[in-house]
Each structure stands twice: as structure tokens, then as C-alpha cells.
């Protein structure tokens, strides 16, 4: 695991700073690795600071990566492209944050702190961007096909019993 990427989020937003880079997926927190099939690949990221139309400091995080996850239908690995583009608004008090999120349910907001780990923000965005149950569009798994083929149809057995034809 690599070092955190620390910024002062309020100063960063007010100054309109922008920073970008690439992180190896292997360098991310174990909580990210738990939901991935392996640790291969990189994440390209950019974080832009700005002040929104209501004069609130905000951060825009843009991500682009391809991760490897396990298909929940066939249990085989699959690649999944992930692109993220989110805005996080900073608030100075829990009361202001709560009032704003009650008014606007689509608002992503956090309390402003002296330091923010951009890497943790990137990790959160990856985890939230993953589907709950990733699946191939069409699974090509021989074991899955055999399991379906070997299973007798219970209604066929009932039909035979009803007609009096037992094998």
C-alpha cells in the first residue's frame, strides 16, 4: 500500500487547484481488493477544486479504470470498465451538511477537515461504482451448462406419475 495523497480540501477548492495521476490497483486499500478478482491494472484519476454557485467549496473527482471482478452467475473472472465523475461538496458543520442533504438528496457531501486523503476518495468511488452483482452479458461456462442439463425436470416426473407411466 502506498502513501496517502493528502490535500487541504477547502484551500484546494478555493484556489481552483487540479491534480491528476495514476495509481496501481495493487496500491489501493484491502477493502478494494476484497471486491475485486485480482489486483491488476491502474486507475487514472483527476481531482479538481472549485467553488459552486452557492459559494460552497467542492471537489470533482474523475476516474477511469478497468477492474477484474468475479461474475456472480458463472463465477469466472470478467473485466469491467469503470468511469466515475462525481462532485463532493464540503461543509463546515454537521448541521449545514444535514440541512443541505435533506433539501437535495442527490448531493454528495462531507464535513470539511484540515486534511483529506484523495486516495481514500478514489477507493470509495471505485467501490460505489461496482455493480452489486457483476455478471457477464452472456456466460460461456461449460460447468454451468452441464449443471442445468443434468438436473431433471420435476414437472416431467409429475407428468409421468399422472399418466401412470413410470420408468
TIGU-492571 format. One record per residue (C-alpha): residue in one letter; residue number from 1; x, y, z. Coordinates in Angstrom, 2 decimals, m for minus. Each point is the difference from the previous one (the first is absolute). Layout:
<lumpas>
(lumpa "A", NUM, (X, Y, Z)) ...
</lumpas>
This chain:
<lumpas>
(lumpa "X", 1, (0.00, 0.00, 0.00)) (lumpa "X", 2, (1.37, 3.42, m0.92)) (lumpa "X", 3, (m0.09, 3.26, 1.86)) (lumpa "X", 4, (m3.20, 2.06, 0.17)) (lumpa "X", 5, (m0.56, 2.94, m2.35)) (lumpa "X", 6, (m0.80, 2.78, 2.47)) (lumpa "X", 7, (m1.50, 3.41, m0.80)) (lumpa "X", 8, (m1.58, 2.81, 1.99)) (lumpa "X", 9, (m3.38, m0.32, m1.74)) (lumpa "X", 10, (m1.34, 3.49, 0.75)) (lumpa "X", 11, (3.17, 1.81, m1.10)) (lumpa "X", 12, (0.25, m2.33, m3.01)) (lumpa "X", 13, (m3.57, 0.78, m1.07)) (lumpa "X", 14, (0.25, 3.74, 0.58)) (lumpa "X", 15, (3.25, 0.19, m2.00)) (lumpa "X", 16, (m1.54, m2.00, m2.87)) (lumpa "X", 17, (2.86, m2.48, 0.07)) (lumpa "X", 18, (0.13, m3.09, m2.19)) (lumpa "X", 19, (2.08, m3.11, 0.44)) (lumpa "X", 20, (0.06, m3.26, m1.91)) (lumpa "X", 21, (1.87, m3.26, m0.05)) (lumpa "X", 22, (m0.03, m3.77, m0.25)) (lumpa "X", 23, (m0.17, m2.51, 2.82)) (lumpa "X", 24, (0.66, m3.71, m0.23)) (lumpa "X", 25, (m3.00, m1.97, 1.23)) (lumpa "X", 26, (2.48, m2.06, 2.05)) (lumpa "X", 27, (0.77, 3.20, 1.99)) (lumpa "X", 28, (m3.61, 0.49, 1.07)) (lumpa "X", 29, (m1.46, m0.90, 3.37)) (lumpa "X", 30, (m0.89, m3.65, 0.75)) (lumpa "X", 31, (m3.70, 0.96, 0.14)) (lumpa "X", 32, (0.22, 0.57, m3.79)) (lumpa "X", 33, (1.89, m3.26, m0.57)) (lumpa "X", 34, (m2.77, m1.92, 1.82)) (lumpa "X", 35, (m2.51, 0.81, m2.75)) (lumpa "X", 36, (2.35, m0.61, m2.95)) (lumpa "X", 37, (1.11, m3.27, m1.60)) (lumpa "X", 38, (3.64, 1.15, m0.09)) (lumpa "X", 39, (2.23, 3.02, 0.52)) (lumpa "X", 40, (0.97, 0.63, m3.62)) (lumpa "X", 41, (m0.35, 3.31, m1.79)) (lumpa "X", 42, (0.19, 3.71, 0.68)) (lumpa "X", 43, (m2.40, 2.79, 0.84)) (lumpa "X", 44, (0.31, 3.33, m1.79)) (lumpa "X", 45, (m1.39, 2.82, 2.13)) (lumpa "X", 46, (m0.43, 3.75, 0.09)) (lumpa "X", 47, (m1.23, 2.13, 2.89)) (lumpa "X", 48, (m1.06, 3.60, m0.68)) (lumpa "X", 49, (m0.83, 2.55, 2.66)) (lumpa "X", 50, (m2.62, 2.69, m0.55)) (lumpa "X", 51, (m2.59, 2.12, 1.78)) (lumpa "X", 52, (m3.57, m0.82, m1.06)) (lumpa "X", 53, (m2.75, 2.49, m0.86)) (lumpa "X", 54, (m1.02, 0.13, 3.68)) (lumpa "X", 55, (3.61, 0.88, 0.92)) (lumpa "X", 56, (0.68, m3.38, 1.61)) (lumpa "X", 57, (3.45, m1.54, m0.45)) (lumpa "X", 58, (m0.27, m3.15, m2.11)) (lumpa "X", 59, (2.15, m2.70, m1.54)) (lumpa "X", 60, (m0.59, m1.76, m3.31)) (lumpa "X", 61, (1.52, m3.48, m0.29)) (lumpa "X", 62, (0.34, m1.64, m3.40)) (lumpa "X", 63, (1.10, m3.65, m0.26)) (lumpa "X", 64, (0.74, m2.36, m2.85)) (lumpa "X", 65, (1.02, m3.61, 0.52)) (lumpa "X", 66, (m0.72, m3.58, m0.92)) (lumpa "X", 67, (m0.29, m2.43, 2.89)) (lumpa "X", 68, (m0.27, m3.76, 0.16)) (lumpa "X", 69, (m2.96, m1.36, 1.94)) (lumpa "X", 70, (m1.65, m3.40, 0.37)) (lumpa "X", 71, (m3.17, m0.65, m2.00)) (lumpa "X", 72, (m2.66, m0.97, 2.53)) (lumpa "X", 73, (m1.75, m2.26, m2.51)) (lumpa "X", 74, (2.87, m2.21, m1.22)) (lumpa "X", 75, (2.65, 0.92, 2.63)) (lumpa "X", 76, (2.58, 0.67, m2.71)) (lumpa "X", 77, (2.11, 3.19, m0.10)) (lumpa "X", 78, (m1.21, 2.86, m2.16)) (lumpa "X", 79, (1.32, 3.45, m0.87)) (lumpa "X", 80, (m2.15, 2.97, 0.86)) (lumpa "X", 81, (0.72, 3.53, m1.23)) (lumpa "X", 82, (m0.70, 2.65, 2.64)) (lumpa "X", 83, (m0.28, 3.71, m0.63)) (lumpa "X", 84, (m0.93, 2.31, 2.81)) (lumpa "X", 85, (m0.78, 3.70, 0.04)) (lumpa "X", 86, (m1.25, 1.27, 3.32)) (lumpa "X", 87, (m0.15, 3.22, 1.96)) (lumpa "X", 88, (0.44, 0.15, 3.77)) (lumpa "X", 89, (m1.10, 3.17, 1.77)) (lumpa "X", 90, (1.79, 1.00, 3.20)) (lumpa "X", 91, (m1.86, 1.26, 3.06)) (lumpa "X", 92, (1.37, 1.58, 3.16)) (lumpa "X", 93, (m2.66, m1.35, 2.39)) (lumpa "X", 94, (m2.03, m3.17, 0.33)) (lumpa "X", 95, (m3.18, 2.09, 0.25)) (lumpa "X", 96, (0.64, 1.76, m3.32)) (lumpa "X", 97, (0.89, m3.31, m1.64)) (lumpa "X", 98, (m3.16, m1.66, 1.29)) (lumpa "X", 99, (m2.22, 2.91, m1.08)) (lumpa "X", 100, (1.52, 0.03, m3.49)) (lumpa "X", 101, (m0.34, m3.76, m0.52)) (lumpa "X", 102, (m3.62, 0.08, 1.21)) (lumpa "X", 103, (m0.74, 2.68, m2.57)) (lumpa "X", 104, (1.94, m1.68, m2.83)) (lumpa "X", 105, (0.15, m3.79, 0.20)) (lumpa "X", 106, (2.39, m0.18, m2.97)) (lumpa "X", 107, (2.63, 2.07, 1.79)) (lumpa "X", 108, (3.19, m1.84, 0.97)) (lumpa "X", 109, (1.40, 1.84, 3.00)) (lumpa "X", 110, (2.61, m0.40, 2.71)) (lumpa "X", 111, (1.17, 2.04, 2.95)) (lumpa "X", 112, (3.01, 2.16, m0.81)) (lumpa "X", 113, (3.09, m1.09, 1.87)) (lumpa "X", 114, (3.53, 1.42, m0.07)) (lumpa "X", 115, (1.23, m3.02, m1.99)) (lumpa "X", 116, (m1.76, m2.22, m2.50)) (lumpa "X", 117, (1.52, m3.16, m1.45)) (lumpa "X", 118, (m0.76, 0.10, m3.73)) (lumpa "X", 119, (1.01, m3.66, m0.24)) (lumpa "X", 120, (m2.78, m0.96, 2.46)) (lumpa "X", 121, (m2.44, 2.02, m2.14)) (lumpa "X", 122, (1.17, m1.94, m3.08)) (lumpa "X", 123, (m0.44, m3.31, 1.83)) (lumpa "X", 124, (m3.52, 0.96, 1.11)) (lumpa "X", 125, (m0.91, 0.97, m3.56)) (lumpa "X", 126, (1.22, m3.35, m1.36)) (lumpa "X", 127, (m1.96, m1.97, 2.60)) (lumpa "X", 128, (m3.18, 2.03, m0.58)) (lumpa "X", 129, (0.40, m0.31, m3.78)) (lumpa "X", 130, (m0.04, m3.79, 0.04)) (lumpa "X", 131, (m3.26, m1.81, m0.71)) (lumpa "X", 132, (m1.50, m1.86, 2.94)) (lumpa "X", 133, (0.10, m3.26, m1.94)) (lumpa "X", 134, (2.32, 0.19, m3.03)) (lumpa "X", 135, (m0.93, m2.35, m2.86)) (lumpa "X", 136, (1.11, m0.69, m3.53)) (lumpa "X", 137, (m2.51, 0.99, m2.68)) (lumpa "X", 138, (0.03, m3.67, m1.00)) (lumpa "X", 139, (1.87, m2.61, 2.00)) (lumpa "X", 140, (1.94, m2.62, m1.93)) (lumpa "X", 141, (0.60, m2.47, 2.77)) (lumpa "X", 142, (m0.06, m3.73, m0.73)) (lumpa "X", 143, (m0.49, m0.93, 3.68)) (lumpa "X", 144, (m3.06, 2.25, 0.22)) (lumpa "X", 145, (m1.46, m1.57, m3.16)) (lumpa "X", 146, (0.63, m3.55, 1.31)) (lumpa "X", 147, (m1.64, 0.81, 3.33)) (lumpa "X", 148, (m3.08, 1.26, m1.79)) (lumpa "X", 149, (m0.08, m3.00, m2.38)) (lumpa "X", 150, (0.50, m2.65, 2.72)) (lumpa "X", 151, (m2.82, 1.27, 2.18)) (lumpa "X", 152, (m3.21, m1.97, m0.63)) (lumpa "X", 153, (m3.13, 1.96, m0.66)) (lumpa "X", 154, (m2.28, m0.56, 3.03)) (lumpa "X", 155, (m3.09, 0.65, m2.09)) (lumpa "X", 156, (0.93, m2.78, m2.43)) (lumpa "X", 157, (0.02, m2.45, 2.92)) (lumpa "X", 158, (m3.41, 1.28, 1.14)) (lumpa "X", 159, (m1.37, m0.36, m3.53)) (lumpa "X", 160, (1.17, m3.61, m0.11)) (lumpa "X", 161, (m1.61, m0.75, 3.38)) (lumpa "X", 162, (m3.26, 1.59, m1.07)) (lumpa "X", 163, (m0.18, m2.01, m3.22)) (lumpa "X", 164, (1.09, m3.19, 1.79)) (lumpa "X", 165, (3.18, m0.35, m2.06)) (lumpa "X", 166, (2.91, m0.64, 2.31)) (lumpa "X", 167, (3.40, m1.12, m1.17)) 
</lumpas>
